[in-house]
Amino acid sequence: MTTTDTYTITKADGKPYTVRKDRNRYFYPDEWKAFYQALKKPKRPLFDFLINTGARIDEATHIREKDFDIERATVRIWKVKVKAKKGEKTGKPRTIPLSSEFIERVKKYIKDNKNGEYLWGMSNQAPYGMLKRKLKGVVEDPYNFGLHNIRKTHGMWLKALNIPAEEICLRLGHDFNTYLKHYGSSDVFSNQDIAKIDKMMGDLYQRRRRY
């Protein structure tokens, strides 16, 4: 990492804190595939959930078996962020659709694994370390990635598939201004990228897509 890739701020406690300059980096589909394949198989399901839902890491690690509606292919995300700056005292749970391909993988995972109350059996910290380790050699700028970039990738991929902005906002728990601020033009993806994204997302929002 060069000195131009980051800058340093001082937090309230007086300690220096390094901030990435490019916080909006997202995965191209080939980058995601290479990263995912580099993971050990037992560790893949949580990351599969993250890329297929756009959930925050704290939302994802608190998912339980009962939060899935297998028949309707949905998941209820209940451990949500409380937006105190916007006057919220409690978070707003949201139920979002899943692709039939992904829900089948969830069914198999539930059948084969019993990790206790929370389905993936992982803390918030462990996936961050995995991300950093496995991205080395996969992308040229691993320092630009955190777990939240998977969430941004999901939003950008849906935008590339022409899913309406309001639907993406509802799915991610964003307001429209946040969406405009953090998501760029989907025209950065090539036609080949979009075809790969389409395959990865399966039949999610299939009825809504327009090409």
C-alpha positions as CSV (number, residue, x, y, z in Angstrom):
1,M,0.0,0.0,0.0
2,T,1.4,3.4,-0.9
3,T,0.9,6.6,1.1
4,T,-1.5,7.9,-1.6
5,D,-3.9,5.0,-1.0
6,T,-4.8,6.1,2.6
7,Y,-5.0,9.1,4.8
8,T,-4.8,9.4,8.6
9,I,-7.3,11.0,11.0
10,T,-7.2,11.4,14.8
11,K,-10.1,10.0,16.7
12,A,-11.6,11.5,19.8
13,D,-9.4,9.4,22.0
14,G,-6.3,10.9,20.4
15,K,-5.3,7.7,18.5
16,P,-4.5,7.9,14.8
17,Y,-6.8,6.0,12.4
18,T,-6.0,5.0,8.9
19,V,-8.8,5.6,6.3
20,R,-9.0,4.1,2.8
21,K,-9.4,6.7,0.1
22,D,-11.4,4.4,-2.1
23,R,-14.2,3.1,0.2
24,N,-16.6,2.4,-2.7
25,R,-14.6,-0.4,-4.3
26,Y,-16.7,-3.4,-5.3
27,F,-16.1,-6.8,-6.8
28,Y,-16.2,-7.5,-10.5
29,P,-17.7,-11.0,-11.0
30,D,-14.4,-12.7,-11.8
31,E,-12.8,-11.2,-8.7
32,W,-15.6,-12.4,-6.5
33,K,-15.4,-15.9,-8.1
34,A,-11.7,-16.1,-7.5
35,F,-12.1,-14.9,-3.9
36,Y,-14.9,-17.3,-3.1
37,Q,-13.0,-20.3,-4.6
38,A,-10.0,-19.4,-2.4
39,L,-12.1,-19.8,0.8
40,K,-12.2,-23.1,2.6
41,K,-15.5,-24.8,1.9
42,P,-16.8,-24.6,5.5
43,K,-16.3,-20.9,5.4
44,R,-18.1,-20.2,2.2
45,P,-21.8,-20.1,3.3
46,L,-21.6,-16.9,5.2
47,F,-20.0,-15.1,2.3
48,D,-22.5,-16.7,-0.1
49,F,-25.2,-15.2,2.2
50,L,-23.5,-11.7,2.1
51,I,-23.2,-11.5,-1.7
52,N,-26.8,-12.9,-2.2
53,T,-28.5,-10.5,0.2
54,G,-26.3,-7.4,0.6
55,A,-26.7,-7.7,4.4
56,R,-24.4,-6.0,6.8
57,I,-22.0,-8.4,8.6
58,D,-23.8,-7.9,12.0
59,E,-27.1,-8.7,10.3
60,A,-25.7,-11.8,8.6
61,T,-24.0,-13.3,11.7
62,H,-27.3,-13.1,13.7
63,I,-29.4,-15.0,11.1
64,R,-31.1,-18.0,12.5
65,E,-32.7,-21.0,10.7
66,K,-36.2,-19.7,11.6
67,D,-35.5,-16.4,9.8
68,F,-35.8,-18.2,6.4
69,D,-39.1,-18.9,4.7
70,I,-38.0,-21.8,2.5
71,E,-41.3,-22.1,0.6
72,R,-41.4,-18.4,-0.3
73,A,-37.6,-18.1,-0.7
74,T,-37.3,-15.1,1.6
75,V,-35.2,-14.2,4.7
76,R,-36.1,-11.9,7.5
77,I,-33.2,-9.7,8.6
78,W,-34.0,-8.7,12.1
79,K,-30.8,-7.6,13.8
80,V,-30.6,-4.3,11.9
81,K,-28.7,-1.1,12.3
82,V,-30.4,1.6,14.4
83,K,-30.0,5.0,12.6
84,A,-29.9,7.2,15.6
85,K,-28.9,10.3,13.5
86,K,-32.2,9.9,11.8
87,G,-34.2,9.7,15.0
88,E,-34.6,5.9,15.1
89,K,-34.8,4.3,18.5
90,T,-35.2,0.8,17.1
91,G,-34.1,-0.7,13.8
92,K,-36.6,-1.7,11.1
93,P,-36.4,-5.4,10.3
94,R,-36.9,-6.2,6.6
95,T,-37.9,-9.3,4.7
96,I,-36.2,-9.8,1.3
97,P,-36.5,-12.3,-1.5
98,L,-33.8,-14.8,-2.4
99,S,-33.1,-16.7,-5.6
100,S,-34.3,-20.3,-5.9
101,E,-30.7,-21.4,-6.4
102,F,-29.5,-19.8,-3.2
103,I,-32.4,-21.0,-1.1
104,E,-31.5,-24.5,-2.2
105,R,-28.0,-24.1,-0.9
106,V,-29.4,-22.7,2.3
107,K,-31.6,-25.8,2.7
108,K,-28.7,-28.1,2.2
109,Y,-26.5,-26.1,4.7
110,I,-29.3,-26.2,7.4
111,K,-29.6,-30.0,6.9
112,D,-25.9,-30.6,7.2
113,N,-24.9,-28.1,9.9
114,K,-26.0,-27.4,13.5
115,N,-24.0,-24.4,14.7
116,G,-26.3,-23.4,17.6
117,E,-28.7,-20.4,17.6
118,Y,-27.0,-18.5,14.8
119,L,-26.9,-20.3,11.5
120,W,-23.4,-19.6,10.3
121,G,-21.6,-20.1,13.6
122,M,-19.2,-17.1,13.0
123,S,-18.5,-13.9,14.8
124,N,-18.2,-10.5,13.1
125,Q,-14.4,-10.4,13.4
126,A,-13.4,-13.8,11.8
127,P,-14.9,-13.1,8.3
128,Y,-12.9,-9.8,8.1
129,G,-9.6,-11.7,8.6
130,M,-10.6,-14.3,6.0
131,L,-11.4,-11.6,3.5
132,K,-8.1,-9.8,4.0
133,R,-6.1,-13.0,3.7
134,K,-7.8,-14.5,0.7
135,L,-7.9,-11.3,-1.3
136,K,-4.1,-11.2,-1.5
137,G,-3.2,-12.4,-5.0
138,V,-6.8,-12.1,-6.1
139,V,-7.1,-8.3,-6.5
140,E,-4.4,-5.7,-6.9
141,D,-5.8,-3.5,-4.1
142,P,-6.9,-5.7,-1.2
143,Y,-6.4,-2.7,1.1
144,N,-9.5,-1.1,-0.5
145,F,-11.8,-4.0,0.6
146,G,-13.7,-4.5,3.9
147,L,-16.8,-6.7,4.5
148,H,-19.0,-3.7,3.7
149,N,-17.7,-3.7,0.2
150,I,-19.6,-7.0,-0.4
151,R,-22.8,-5.1,0.5
152,K,-21.9,-2.4,-2.0
153,T,-21.1,-5.1,-4.6
154,H,-24.5,-6.6,-4.2
155,G,-26.2,-3.2,-4.7
156,M,-24.1,-2.4,-7.8
157,W,-24.8,-5.9,-9.3
158,L,-28.6,-5.3,-8.9
159,K,-28.2,-1.9,-10.4
160,A,-26.4,-3.5,-13.4
161,L,-29.4,-5.9,-13.8
162,N,-31.8,-2.9,-14.0
163,I,-33.5,-3.5,-10.7
164,P,-35.3,-0.3,-9.7
165,A,-33.5,1.9,-7.2
166,E,-36.5,1.9,-4.8
167,E,-36.3,-1.9,-4.7
168,I,-32.6,-1.9,-4.0
169,C,-33.1,0.7,-1.2
170,L,-35.8,-1.5,0.4
171,R,-33.6,-4.6,0.2
172,L,-30.5,-2.9,1.7
173,G,-32.4,-0.8,4.3
174,H,-31.1,2.4,2.6
175,D,-32.8,5.7,2.0
176,F,-32.6,7.1,-1.5
177,N,-30.0,9.8,-0.7
178,T,-27.7,7.1,0.8
179,Y,-28.1,5.1,-2.4
180,L,-27.2,8.0,-4.6
181,K,-24.2,8.8,-2.5
182,H,-22.6,5.4,-2.4
183,Y,-23.5,3.7,-5.7
184,G,-22.0,4.7,-9.0
185,S,-22.8,4.0,-12.6
186,S,-23.4,0.4,-13.5
187,D,-22.1,1.2,-17.0
188,V,-18.6,0.4,-15.7
189,F,-19.6,-3.3,-16.1
190,S,-19.0,-4.8,-19.5
191,N,-21.6,-7.0,-21.2
192,Q,-19.6,-10.0,-20.2
193,D,-19.6,-8.8,-16.6
194,I,-23.3,-8.4,-16.6
195,A,-23.9,-11.9,-18.1
196,K,-21.8,-13.3,-15.3
197,I,-23.6,-11.2,-12.6
198,D,-26.9,-12.4,-14.1
199,K,-25.8,-16.0,-13.7
200,M,-24.5,-15.5,-10.1
201,M,-27.8,-13.8,-9.0
202,G,-29.9,-16.6,-10.5
203,D,-33.6,-15.9,-10.7
204,L,-33.6,-13.2,-8.1
205,Y,-36.0,-10.4,-9.2
206,Q,-36.4,-12.3,-12.5
207,R,-39.9,-10.8,-13.1
208,R,-38.5,-7.3,-12.7
209,R,-35.6,-7.4,-15.0
210,R,-35.6,-5.5,-18.3
211,Y,-32.7,-5.8,-20.8
